[in-house]
């Protein structure tokens, strides 16, 4: 087991909380005591900063979705129905 395993788990949990909060507010404070080797982490992150950090990932996701839709050869109505089903699944998973 990695010696930073617990710190990584706490960081992941804190980032998940950050994502949830940034959906409704513009800024979040990440604060993790004893992240690694006794070092603490504190940083403020805004929704804009987060979006800039993840911009290339978002673009790649959009490209992958467009490619999948083109390969599926669904018409616009079928794509809309499929999209709505995905949204419903995602909402259920967030609960």
Protein Blocks (a to p, Z undefined) as FASTA:
>chain_A
ZZklmmmmmmmmmmmmmmmmmmmmmbdcdddehkbghiacdddddfklmmmmmmmmmmmm
mmmmmmmmmmnopafklmmmmmmmmmmmmmmmmZZ
